[in-house]
Amino acid sequence: MPNQRLSPEILTAALIGLEIEKRKLEERIAEVRAMLGGRSSAQERAAEPTHKRSVASRRKMALAQKARWARVKGGAAAKPAAKKAPAKAKARLSAAGRAAIVAALKKRWAAKKSAAKKAPAAAKKTSASE
């Protein structure tokens, strides 16, 4: 038998026929599930949770993703989709606040140094008495 090339018309007709058979099988499966007391596939799809994001948020996400890909590819649309908000001014430490921190640090270091001086003296006394 010679090897024939399949034309697009033949392939389209075959595809349509297969889709009709598929629908018939899905209907039979739904009938059997109904007899068993289960849900049909259409009911299962309807029972699945839907997306919780709004249309506006999905649009923002899509624009952001396009901008990321444009930056990766180095395209002309490499600008971000939305303008960034201006940065907030940094909080500055007042002179009084800085002086209070310095005083607290000095006090803490003085306490630590005095504790370090007492610790070796106490260790010497305990080792000498043994």
Secondary structure, 3 states (H helix, E strand, C coil): CCCCCCCHHHHHHHHHHHHHHHHHHHHHHHHHHHHHCCCCHHHHHHHCCCCCCCHHHHHHHHHHHHHHHHHHHCCCCCCCCCCCCCCCCCCCCCHHHHHHHHHHHHHHHHHHHHHHHHHHHHHHHHHHHC
